[in-house]
Amino acid sequence: ASAEESPLSTSTVVRVQRLTSKPELNGRLGTVTKAVNDTGRYGVRLEGTKEPLSLHGRNLTPLPPLDTIGVSVPCLRSFRATFGDLSAGLTIQQAVTGILRPLTHASKLPLAR
């Protein structure tokens, strides 16, 4: 579901997709910092940047709140750095349930820390 289908609230984590003017940004994660304007654009601060960009809702896919899947952002970053090839094309939920949890199951430690 894209942001065009249902409005995003500020602080929603999104994935950038289908950008033609700056295709190098496709796949990047960001946080909505400014609500949608009259032209359908949101203020979005991409991970690792300070200044928000103005991106159209059709180019944003909201991600599930991380607290609902029990994984912290540092855990996801570490996982992506180590297992990027295994998780390419997977949603966060698919990577957590299909790869991350099975790999860490024996430790009996929570993934949210």
N, CA, C and O atoms as a GROMACS GRO file, in nm:
protein
  452
    1ALA      N    1   0.084  -0.119   0.000
    1ALA     CA    2   0.000   0.000   0.000
    1ALA      C    3   0.087   0.124   0.000
    1ALA      O    4   0.180   0.135   0.080
    2SER      N    5   0.059   0.215  -0.088
    2SER     CA    6   0.136   0.339  -0.093
    2SER      C    7   0.068   0.446  -0.009
    2SER      O    8  -0.045   0.428   0.037
    3ALA      N    9   0.137   0.557   0.008
    3ALA     CA   10   0.083   0.668   0.086
    3ALA      C   11  -0.032   0.737   0.015
    3ALA      O   12  -0.107   0.812   0.077
    4GLU      N   13  -0.048   0.713  -0.115
    4GLU     CA   14  -0.161   0.771  -0.186
    4GLU      C   15  -0.292   0.708  -0.142
    4GLU      O   16  -0.396   0.773  -0.143
    5GLU      N   17  -0.287   0.582  -0.102
    5GLU     CA   18  -0.406   0.509  -0.064
    5GLU      C   19  -0.457   0.550   0.074
    5GLU      O   20  -0.578   0.558   0.096
    6SER      N   21  -0.366   0.574   0.168
    6SER     CA   22  -0.407   0.623   0.299
    6SER      C   23  -0.298   0.716   0.352
    6SER      O   24  -0.180   0.682   0.349
    7PRO      N   25  -0.338   0.834   0.399
    7PRO     CA   26  -0.241   0.935   0.443
    7PRO      C   27  -0.148   0.883   0.554
    7PRO      O   28  -0.189   0.805   0.639
    8LEU      N   29  -0.024   0.928   0.550
    8LEU     CA   30   0.075   0.890   0.650
    8LEU      C   31   0.083   0.996   0.758
    8LEU      O   32   0.069   1.116   0.731
    9SER      N   33   0.106   0.953   0.879
    9SER     CA   34   0.125   1.049   0.988
    9SER      C   35   0.274   1.074   1.004
    9SER      O   36   0.358   0.995   0.960
   10THR      N   37   0.306   1.186   1.070
   10THR     CA   38   0.446   1.214   1.095
   10THR      C   39   0.503   1.105   1.185
   10THR      O   40   0.430   1.048   1.267
   11SER      N   41   0.628   1.076   1.170
   11SER     CA   42   0.705   0.972   1.239
   11SER      C   43   0.685   0.833   1.180
   11SER      O   44   0.743   0.737   1.230
   12THR      N   45   0.604   0.820   1.074
   12THR     CA   46   0.590   0.691   1.007
   12THR      C   47   0.719   0.660   0.932
   12THR      O   48   0.774   0.746   0.864
   13VAL      N   49   0.767   0.537   0.945
   13VAL     CA   50   0.885   0.492   0.871
   13VAL      C   51   0.838   0.445   0.734
   13VAL      O   52   0.741   0.370   0.722
   14VAL      N   53   0.909   0.490   0.629
   14VAL     CA   54   0.870   0.458   0.492
   14VAL      C   55   0.990   0.409   0.411
   14VAL      O   56   1.106   0.435   0.445
   15ARG      N   57   0.959   0.339   0.302
   15ARG     CA   58   1.061   0.300   0.205
   15ARG      C   59   1.031   0.378   0.077
   15ARG      O   60   0.917   0.385   0.033
   16VAL      N   61   1.136   0.436   0.018
   16VAL     CA   62   1.123   0.511  -0.107
   16VAL      C   63   1.123   0.411  -0.222
   16VAL      O   64   1.203   0.317  -0.224
   17GLN      N   65   1.034   0.433  -0.319
   17GLN     CA   66   1.026   0.343  -0.434
   17GLN      C   67   0.977   0.416  -0.558
   17GLN      O   68   0.911   0.519  -0.549
   18ARG      N   69   1.010   0.363  -0.672
   18ARG     CA   70   0.964   0.411  -0.803
   18ARG      C   71   0.997   0.557  -0.832
   18ARG      O   72   0.924   0.623  -0.907
   19LEU      N   73   1.106   0.608  -0.776
   19LEU     CA   74   1.148   0.744  -0.810
   19LEU      C   75   1.221   0.739  -0.944
   19LEU      O   76   1.310   0.656  -0.963
   20THR      N   77   1.184   0.825  -1.035
   20THR     CA   78   1.253   0.828  -1.164
   20THR      C   79   1.355   0.941  -1.170
   20THR      O   80   1.457   0.930  -1.238
   21SER      N   81   1.329   1.051  -1.098
   21SER     CA   82   1.421   1.164  -1.102
   21SER      C   83   1.549   1.138  -1.023
   21SER      O   84   1.655   1.190  -1.057
   22LYS      N   85   1.541   1.057  -0.918
   22LYS     CA   86   1.659   1.022  -0.836
   22LYS      C   87   1.651   0.873  -0.802
   22LYS      O   88   1.627   0.838  -0.687
   23PRO      N   89   1.672   0.785  -0.901
   23PRO     CA   90   1.656   0.641  -0.878
   23PRO      C   91   1.751   0.586  -0.772
   23PRO      O   92   1.726   0.479  -0.716
   24GLU      N   93   1.860   0.656  -0.744
   24GLU     CA   94   1.954   0.610  -0.642
   24GLU      C   95   1.892   0.612  -0.501
   24GLU      O   96   1.946   0.549  -0.410
   25LEU      N   97   1.781   0.682  -0.485
   25LEU     CA   98   1.713   0.686  -0.355
   25LEU      C   99   1.616   0.570  -0.336
   25LEU      O  100   1.572   0.545  -0.224
   26ASN      N  101   1.581   0.500  -0.443
   26ASN     CA  102   1.488   0.388  -0.432
   26ASN      C  103   1.543   0.282  -0.338
   26ASN      O  104   1.660   0.245  -0.345
   27GLY      N  105   1.457   0.235  -0.250
   27GLY     CA  106   1.497   0.135  -0.150
   27GLY      C  107   1.542   0.195  -0.018
   27GLY      O  108   1.551   0.123   0.082
   28ARG      N  109   1.569   0.324  -0.015
   28ARG     CA  110   1.614   0.389   0.109
   28ARG      C  111   1.498   0.402   0.207
   28ARG      O  112   1.382   0.414   0.168
   29LEU      N  113   1.532   0.398   0.336
   29LEU     CA  114   1.433   0.415   0.442
   29LEU      C  115   1.436   0.559   0.490
   29LEU      O  116   1.540   0.626   0.487
   30GLY      N  117   1.321   0.607   0.534
   30GLY     CA  118   1.312   0.742   0.586
   30GLY      C  119   1.198   0.754   0.684
   30GLY      O  120   1.122   0.659   0.706
   31THR      N  121   1.186   0.872   0.743
   31THR     CA  122   1.080   0.901   0.839
   31THR      C  123   1.004   1.023   0.792
   31THR      O  124   1.064   1.125   0.756
   32VAL      N  125   0.871   1.013   0.793
   32VAL     CA  126   0.788   1.127   0.756
   32VAL      C  127   0.803   1.235   0.863
   32VAL      O  128   0.779   1.210   0.981
   33THR      N  129   0.843   1.354   0.820
   33THR     CA  130   0.863   1.465   0.913
   33THR      C  131   0.761   1.576   0.894
   33THR      O  132   0.745   1.662   0.981
   34LYS      N  133   0.691   1.574   0.780
   34LYS     CA  134   0.591   1.677   0.751
   34LYS      C  135   0.474   1.613   0.679
   34LYS      O  136   0.491   1.536   0.585
   35ALA      N  137   0.353   1.646   0.725
   35ALA     CA  138   0.231   1.589   0.667
   35ALA      C  139   0.216   1.626   0.521
   35ALA      O  140   0.280   1.719   0.471
   36VAL      N  141   0.133   1.553   0.454
   36VAL     CA  142   0.109   1.572   0.310
   36VAL      C  143   0.060   1.714   0.282
   36VAL      O  144  -0.017   1.773   0.359
   37ASN      N  145   0.109   1.769   0.169
   37ASN     CA  146   0.065   1.904   0.130
   37ASN      C  147  -0.038   1.894   0.017
   37ASN      O  148  -0.081   1.784  -0.018
   38ASP      N  149  -0.076   2.006  -0.040
   38ASP     CA  150  -0.180   2.010  -0.143
   38ASP      C  151  -0.140   1.936  -0.271
   38ASP      O  152  -0.226   1.896  -0.349
   39THR      N  153  -0.010   1.919  -0.293
   39THR     CA  154   0.035   1.851  -0.415
   39THR      C  155   0.062   1.702  -0.392
   39THR      O  156   0.109   1.633  -0.483
   40GLY      N  157   0.031   1.652  -0.271
   40GLY     CA  158   0.050   1.510  -0.243
   40GLY      C  159   0.189   1.472  -0.199
   40GLY      O  160   0.226   1.355  -0.201
   41ARG      N  161   0.267   1.572  -0.158
   41ARG     CA  162   0.405   1.546  -0.116
   41ARG      C  163   0.418   1.553   0.036
   41ARG      O  164   0.349   1.627   0.104
   42TYR      N  165   0.512   1.470   0.085
   42TYR     CA  166   0.543   1.464   0.228
   42TYR      C  167   0.686   1.512   0.248
   42TYR      O  168   0.770   1.502   0.158
   43GLY      N  169   0.714   1.562   0.367
   43GLY     CA  170   0.852   1.586   0.406
   43GLY      C  171   0.906   1.456   0.462
   43GLY      O  172   0.848   1.399   0.555
   44VAL      N  173   1.016   1.406   0.407
   44VAL     CA  174   1.073   1.278   0.449
   44VAL      C  175   1.223   1.294   0.471
   44VAL      O  176   1.296   1.337   0.381
   45ARG      N  177   1.268   1.260   0.592
   45ARG     CA  178   1.411   1.261   0.621
   45ARG      C  179   1.462   1.118   0.602
   45ARG      O  180   1.423   1.027   0.675
   46LEU      N  181   1.550   1.101   0.504
   46LEU     CA  182   1.606   0.969   0.477
   46LEU      C  183   1.709   0.933   0.582
   46LEU      O  184   1.776   1.020   0.637
   47GLU      N  185   1.721   0.804   0.610
   47GLU     CA  186   1.818   0.756   0.707
   47GLU      C  187   1.957   0.805   0.667
   47GLU      O  188   1.998   0.790   0.552
   48GLY      N  189   2.029   0.862   0.762
   48GLY     CA  190   2.165   0.909   0.738
   48GLY      C  191   2.173   1.050   0.683
   48GLY      O  192   2.281   1.097   0.648
   49THR      N  193   2.059   1.120   0.674
   49THR     CA  194   2.060   1.258   0.626
   49THR      C  195   2.000   1.350   0.732
   49THR      O  196   1.931   1.304   0.823
   50LYS      N  197   2.026   1.480   0.718
   50LYS     CA  198   1.973   1.577   0.814
   50LYS      C  199   1.853   1.652   0.759
   50LYS      O  200   1.759   1.682   0.833
   51GLU      N  201   1.856   1.684   0.630
   51GLU     CA  202   1.751   1.765   0.570
   51GLU      C  203   1.644   1.677   0.506
   51GLU      O  204   1.676   1.583   0.434
   52PRO      N  205   1.516   1.708   0.531
   52PRO     CA  206   1.409   1.632   0.467
   52PRO      C  207   1.396   1.664   0.319
   52PRO      O  208   1.429   1.773   0.275
   53LEU      N  209   1.347   1.567   0.244
   53LEU     CA  210   1.316   1.584   0.103
   53LEU      C  211   1.165   1.594   0.088
   53LEU      O  212   1.091   1.548   0.175
   54SER      N  213   1.120   1.651  -0.020
   54SER     CA  214   0.978   1.656  -0.053
   54SER      C  215   0.950   1.543  -0.151
   54SER      O  216   0.991   1.550  -0.267
   55LEU      N  217   0.880   1.440  -0.105
   55LEU     CA  218   0.855   1.322  -0.189
   55LEU      C  219   0.706   1.297  -0.202
   55LEU      O  220   0.630   1.312  -0.105
   56HIS      N  221   0.664   1.259  -0.321
   56HIS     CA  222   0.523   1.232  -0.347
   56HIS      C  223   0.480   1.102  -0.280
   56HIS      O  224   0.558   1.007  -0.273
   57GLY      N  225   0.358   1.099  -0.230
   57GLY     CA  226   0.305   0.982  -0.161
   57GLY      C  227   0.312   0.854  -0.243
   57GLY      O  228   0.327   0.746  -0.186
   58ARG      N  229   0.300   0.863  -0.376
   58ARG     CA  230   0.305   0.742  -0.459
   58ARG      C  231   0.442   0.676  -0.456
   58ARG      O  232   0.457   0.561  -0.496
   59ASN      N  233   0.544   0.750  -0.407
   59ASN     CA  234   0.679   0.697  -0.399
   59ASN      C  235   0.718   0.651  -0.258
   59ASN      O  236   0.835   0.626  -0.231
   60LEU      N  237   0.620   0.641  -0.169
   60LEU     CA  238   0.646   0.603  -0.030
   60LEU      C  239   0.562   0.483   0.009
   60LEU      O  240   0.440   0.481  -0.013
   61THR      N  241   0.626   0.383   0.066
   61THR     CA  242   0.555   0.267   0.119
   61THR      C  243   0.576   0.263   0.269
   61THR      O  244   0.690   0.253   0.314
   62PRO      N  245   0.468   0.271   0.348
   62PRO     CA  246   0.485   0.268   0.493
   62PRO      C  247   0.530   0.130   0.540
   62PRO      O  248   0.487   0.028   0.486
   63LEU      N  249   0.616   0.128   0.639
   63LEU     CA  250   0.661   0.002   0.699
   63LEU      C  251   0.587  -0.020   0.830
   63LEU      O  252   0.543   0.076   0.893
   64PRO      N  253   0.574  -0.146   0.872
   64PRO     CA  254   0.505  -0.171   0.999
   64PRO      C  255   0.585  -0.112   1.114
   64PRO      O  256   0.708  -0.110   1.108
   65PRO      N  257   0.517  -0.066   1.217
   65PRO     CA  258   0.589  -0.017   1.334
   65PRO      C  259   0.681  -0.127   1.388
   65PRO      O  260   0.638  -0.241   1.405
   66LEU      N  261   0.807  -0.092   1.412
   66LEU     CA  262   0.904  -0.194   1.453
   66LEU      C  263   0.869  -0.258   1.586
   66LEU      O  264   0.903  -0.374   1.610
   67ASP      N  265   0.803  -0.184   1.674
   67ASP     CA  266   0.771  -0.242   1.804
   67ASP      C  267   0.668  -0.354   1.793
   67ASP      O  268   0.656  -0.435   1.885
   68THR      N  269   0.594  -0.361   1.682
   68THR     CA  270   0.496  -0.467   1.667
   68THR      C  271   0.557  -0.598   1.619
   68THR      O  272   0.494  -0.703   1.627
   69ILE      N  273   0.682  -0.592   1.568
   69ILE     CA  274   0.746  -0.716   1.524
   69ILE      C  275   0.862  -0.756   1.616
   69ILE      O  276   0.929  -0.856   1.591
   70GLY      N  277   0.887  -0.678   1.721
   70GLY     CA  278   0.983  -0.716   1.823
   70GLY      C  279   1.129  -0.706   1.784
   70GLY      O  280   1.211  -0.784   1.832
   71VAL      N  281   1.163  -0.612   1.698
   71VAL     CA  282   1.301  -0.597   1.654
   71VAL      C  283   1.340  -0.450   1.661
   71VAL      O  284   1.264  -0.363   1.620
   72SER      N  285   1.460  -0.423   1.712
   72SER     CA  286   1.505  -0.285   1.723
   72SER      C  287   1.571  -0.240   1.592
   72SER      O  288   1.611  -0.322   1.510
   73VAL      N  289   1.581  -0.109   1.574
   73VAL     CA  290   1.646  -0.053   1.457
   73VAL      C  291   1.794  -0.096   1.452
   73VAL      O  292   1.840  -0.136   1.345
   74PRO      N  293   1.871  -0.089   1.563
   74PRO     CA  294   2.010  -0.135   1.556
   74PRO      C  295   2.021  -0.283   1.515
   74PRO      O  296   2.113  -0.320   1.442
   75CYS      N  297   1.929  -0.364   1.562
   75CYS     CA  298   1.929  -0.505   1.523
   75CYS      C  299   1.907  -0.519   1.372
   75CYS      O  300   1.976  -0.596   1.306
   76LEU      N  301   1.812  -0.443   1.318
   76LEU     CA  302   1.786  -0.449   1.174
   76LEU      C  303   1.905  -0.399   1.092
   76LEU      O  304   1.937  -0.457   0.988
   77ARG      N  305   1.968  -0.292   1.138
   77ARG     CA  306   2.086  -0.240   1.066
   77ARG      C  307   2.199  -0.342   1.064
   77ARG      O  308   2.262  -0.363   0.961
   78SER      N  309   2.224  -0.403   1.178
   78SER     CA  310   2.329  -0.504   1.186
   78SER      C  311   2.296  -0.622   1.096
   78SER      O  312   2.383  -0.674   1.026
   79PHE      N  313   2.171  -0.664   1.100
   79PHE     CA  314   2.126  -0.775   1.016
   79PHE      C  315   2.145  -0.743   0.869
   79PHE      O  316   2.196  -0.824   0.792
   80ARG      N  317   2.103  -0.622   0.828
   80ARG     CA  318   2.114  -0.581   0.688
   80ARG      C  319   2.259  -0.577   0.643
   80ARG      O  320   2.291  -0.617   0.531
   81ALA      N  321   2.349  -0.527   0.731
   81ALA     CA  322   2.490  -0.520   0.696
   81ALA      C  323   2.551  -0.659   0.678
   81ALA      O  324   2.636  -0.679   0.591
   82THR      N  325   2.508  -0.753   0.759
   82THR     CA  326   2.565  -0.887   0.756
   82THR      C  327   2.498  -0.978   0.653
   82THR      O  328   2.564  -1.055   0.584
   83PHE      N  329   2.366  -0.968   0.643
   83PHE     CA  330   2.290  -1.062   0.560
   83PHE      C  331   2.214  -0.994   0.447
   83PHE      O  332   2.107  -1.042   0.407
   84GLY      N  333   2.265  -0.885   0.395
   84GLY     CA  334   2.197  -0.811   0.289
   84GLY      C  335   2.163  -0.896   0.168
   84GLY      O  336   2.055  -0.882   0.111
   85ASP      N  337   2.254  -0.986   0.129
   85ASP     CA  338   2.228  -1.071   0.012
   85ASP      C  339   2.113  -1.168   0.038
   85ASP      O  340   2.034  -1.195  -0.053
   86LEU      N  341   2.102  -1.219   0.160
   86LEU     CA  342   1.994  -1.312   0.192
   86LEU      C  343   1.858  -1.244   0.198
   86LEU      O  344   1.755  -1.305   0.166
   87SER      N  345   1.858  -1.119   0.238
   87SER     CA  346   1.731  -1.052   0.262
   87SER      C  347   1.687  -0.960   0.149
   87SER      O  348   1.583  -0.894   0.160
   88ALA      N  349   1.762  -0.954   0.040
   88ALA     CA  350   1.725  -0.866  -0.071
   88ALA      C  351   1.585  -0.902  -0.122
   88ALA      O  352   1.556  -1.018  -0.151
   89GLY      N  353   1.499  -0.801  -0.131
   89GLY     CA  354   1.365  -0.822  -0.182
   89GLY      C  355   1.263  -0.867  -0.078
   89GLY      O  356   1.145  -0.879  -0.110
   90LEU      N  357   1.306  -0.892   0.045
   90LEU     CA  358   1.213  -0.935   0.149
   90LEU      C  359   1.160  -0.814   0.225
   90LEU      O  360   1.227  -0.712   0.237
   91THR      N  361   1.039  -0.827   0.276
   91THR     CA  362   0.987  -0.725   0.365
   91THR      C  363   1.057  -0.743   0.500
   91THR      O  364   1.121  -0.846   0.524
   92ILE      N  365   1.046  -0.644   0.588
   92ILE     CA  366   1.105  -0.657   0.721
   92ILE      C  367   1.045  -0.778   0.792
   92ILE      O  368   1.117  -0.857   0.853
   93GLN      N  369   0.914  -0.791   0.785
   93GLN     CA  370   0.847  -0.904   0.851
   93GLN      C  371   0.898  -1.038   0.798
   93GLN      O  372   0.923  -1.129   0.877
   94GLN      N  373   0.915  -1.052   0.667
   94GLN     CA  374   0.965  -1.176   0.609
   94GLN      C  375   1.108  -1.205   0.654
   94GLN      O  376   1.142  -1.320   0.685
   95ALA      N  377   1.192  -1.102   0.660
   95ALA     CA  378   1.331  -1.121   0.703
   95ALA      C  379   1.337  -1.162   0.850
   95ALA      O  380   1.417  -1.248   0.888
   96VAL      N  381   1.253  -1.099   0.932
   96VAL     CA  382   1.253  -1.130   1.075
   96VAL      C  383   1.207  -1.274   1.099
   96VAL      O  384   1.273  -1.351   1.168
   97THR      N  385   1.093  -1.309   1.041
   97THR     CA  386   1.037  -1.444   1.068
   97THR      C  387   1.108  -1.555   0.990
   97THR      O  388   1.117  -1.667   1.039
   98GLY      N  389   1.159  -1.524   0.872
   98GLY     CA  390   1.219  -1.629   0.791
   98GLY      C  391   1.368  -1.647   0.809
   98GLY      O  392   1.421  -1.755   0.782
   99ILE      N  393   1.438  -1.542   0.856
   99ILE     CA  394   1.584  -1.551   0.868
   99ILE      C  395   1.632  -1.515   1.007
   99ILE      O  396   1.699  -1.595   1.073
  100LEU      N  397   1.597  -1.394   1.055
  100LEU     CA  398   1.653  -1.343   1.180
  100LEU      C  399   1.615  -1.426   1.302
  100LEU      O  400   1.702  -1.464   1.380
  101ARG      N  401   1.488  -1.453   1.319
  101ARG     CA  402   1.447  -1.533   1.436
  101ARG      C  403   1.505  -1.674   1.433
  101ARG      O  404   1.555  -1.719   1.536
  102PRO      N  405   1.499  -1.745   1.320
  102PRO     CA  406   1.561  -1.879   1.319
  102PRO      C  407   1.712  -1.876   1.350
  102PRO      O  408   1.763  -1.966   1.417
  103LEU      N  409   1.782  -1.773   1.303
  103LEU     CA  410   1.926  -1.765   1.329
  103LEU      C  411   1.958  -1.736   1.476
  103LEU      O  412   2.062  -1.779   1.527
  104THR      N  413   1.869  -1.665   1.544
  104THR     CA  414   1.896  -1.626   1.682
  104THR      C  415   1.816  -1.705   1.784
  104THR      O  416   1.828  -1.679   1.904
  105HIS      N  417   1.736  -1.800   1.741
  105HIS     CA  418   1.648  -1.876   1.830
  105HIS      C  419   1.725  -1.945   1.945
  105HIS      O  420   1.679  -1.945   2.059
  106ALA      N  421   1.838  -2.003   1.913
  106ALA     CA  422   1.913  -2.078   2.015
  106ALA      C  423   1.963  -1.989   2.128
  106ALA      O  424   1.983  -2.038   2.240
  107SER      N  425   1.983  -1.860   2.102
  107SER     CA  426   2.036  -1.772   2.206
  107SER      C  427   1.934  -1.741   2.315
  107SER      O  428   1.972  -1.707   2.427
  108LYS      N  429   1.806  -1.752   2.284
  108LYS     CA  430   1.697  -1.723   2.378
  108LYS      C  431   1.699  -1.576   2.424
  108LYS      O  432   1.641  -1.544   2.528
  109LEU      N  433   1.765  -1.488   2.348
  109LEU     CA  434   1.769  -1.346   2.381
  109LEU      C  435   1.669  -1.270   2.298
  109LEU      O  436   1.643  -1.307   2.183
  110PRO      N  437   1.610  -1.162   2.352
  110PRO     CA  438   1.514  -1.083   2.275
  110PRO      C  439   1.585  -1.009   2.162
  110PRO      O  440   1.701  -0.970   2.176
  111LEU      N  441   1.516  -0.989   2.052
  111LEU     CA  442   1.574  -0.916   1.938
  111LEU      C  443   1.553  -0.767   1.950
  111LEU      O  444   1.608  -0.691   1.870
  112ALA      N  445   1.478  -0.723   2.046
  112ALA     CA  446   1.446  -0.580   2.057
  112ALA      C  447   1.550  -0.501   2.134
  112ALA      O  448   1.529  -0.382   2.159
  113ARG      N  449   1.658  -0.559   2.171
  113ARG     CA  450   1.763  -0.486   2.245
  113ARG      C  451   1.892  -0.485   2.169
  113ARG      O  452   1.990  -0.428   2.216
   0.00000   0.00000   0.00000
